[in-house]
Amino acid sequence: MLLYTVPTANGQKAQVVLEELGFDYETRSVDLVAGEHRTPEMLKLNPFGKLPFLLDEGDAVYGSMAIAFYLCEKAGKLIPESLAQRREMYQWAGMLASDLSPALAGQFMFSEIFPLDDPRAVDYFVESACRMFEVLDSHLAEREYMVGNELTVTDLLAYPSAATSAARLPESLKPWPNIQRWAAHIGSRPGVTRGMART
């Protein structure tokens, strides 16, 4: 397996899943600023022209969530057996991909890459991200894991957002003690530690 990746939360998501599942893989860092992700050679491998993506047996899987679910299906691990828990897992994974990640990306884009004179754009994305973290913090109040009583792929998809992306928020994770506790627990896993350091 070959993971084309970047040192962002999205790249880290794929890496921690690969490490937790024990897959043998190599990484190739891609320079987004230089446009390496959109060269003809790269677009032939991954027509989406975005990262991360995984090559496995000659086929590409694009996107951290798709990579994570593909790998978990392949390994037969980290996906709950019960339909009720899978429903919960899909809901949280969808929130991470559709709500939290875009909010964190917007905050980064308009405060770091293309700073705007009007702070309302950044404030909008910060407030959106904080709202999702607030819901997650409440959910984790009496839980060790996001779904059920054991580690699932959802924990691994959420952890890099809490460990990496949330650091750019005005108070980082300070307002959310349950996320802090959960993140310390998930981040102490050897596979997660390796995955976060891999890029």
HELIX and SHEET records of a PDB file:
HELIX    1   1 ALA A    9  LEU A   21  1                                  13    
HELIX    2   2 GLU A   36  ARG A   38  5                                   3    
HELIX    3   3 PRO A   40  LEU A   45  1                                   6    
HELIX    4   4 SER A   64  ALA A   75  1                                  12    
HELIX    5   5 LEU A   83  MET A   95  1                                  13    
HELIX    6   6 LEU A   96  LEU A  100  3                                   5    
HELIX    7   7 SER A  101  PHE A  108  1                                   8    
HELIX    8   8 MET A  109  ILE A  113  3                                   5    
HELIX    9   9 ARG A  120  HIS A  139  1                                  20    
HELIX   10  10 VAL A  153  ALA A  163  1                                  11    
HELIX   11  11 SER A  165  ARG A  168  5                                   4    
HELIX   12  12 PRO A  177  GLY A  187  1                                  11    
HELIX   13  13 PRO A  190  ALA A  197  1                                   8    
SHEET    1   A 4 GLU A  26  SER A  29  0                                        
SHEET    2   A 4 LEU A   2  THR A   5  1                                        
SHEET    3   A 4 PHE A  53  ASP A  56 -1                                        
SHEET    4   A 4 ASP A  59  TYR A  62 -1                                        
END                                                                             
